[in-house]
Amino acid sequence: MWGDHGVRGRRAIFISCAAILAGCAGAPLRRDAAVPAPDVGREAFVAGTSVEGREIPCVVLGGGPDVCMIIATIHGNEAAGTPLVHRLEREVLIRPELLSGRCLVLVSVANPDGMATNRRTNVNGVDLNRNFPADSFRPTRRHGPRPLSEPESRVLRDLVYRYNPDRVVSIHQPVACVDWDGPGEGLARAMSGLSGLQAKRIGSLPGSFGSWVGLALGRPIITLELPRSADALDDDASWDRYGAMLVQALVWPRRL
Ligand SMILES: [Zn+2]
């Protein structure tokens, strides 16, 4: 999966930037060192702000070289992933062995303005999940005039560059399936088996976060589409039904 020299070169650059920019849990990143002992360090910070100035929060747990990034609510009216991300943070603090050799990067709300008004787009009317620099990007009013034209998209871009994730999960609704881009099929099928949600390729959509991470960067990315009925579940019931998929994503073997 890493045979492309361009990707490998970018990876080296990312590692260097990550080390400079302070690592997980305030400790230097040990990206390619031997698997370290569990590190339950927690760093919480504001990764950036939305068009209307709302904070986009990020929590980083652990300090290992194997990095899993999970984001929720890039579409503001698909918010069932946000409590799941919060719950996953609690879970790894209770079960620190899950972080052995790993680093977990959590963005609980990627589109806070959309979430505040229960709409898909940001306040500029741009679908953030069409605003990334994939080859498929097409400038439209809905996609934005250019890739990364929106501050919320740039926040995610910066986090991907900073933490250089080995795999990514982006939680959506309401299609009720586990979609993937890039080398993510194995993880998608494993998550499907834990949830009953069908593993299914929706197809790479223009300028999507999945197209950029999966195809342009060559990293496994799961677009986890929860059903609309997830809105009716309380946090415990939602975790009971869907939480195992997120734990699976966290512990999925690196670089298969
Ligand atoms: Zn969506």
Residues whose N, C-alpha, C, O or C-beta is under 5 A from the ligand:
A	BS01	ZN	H75 E78 H172 Q173
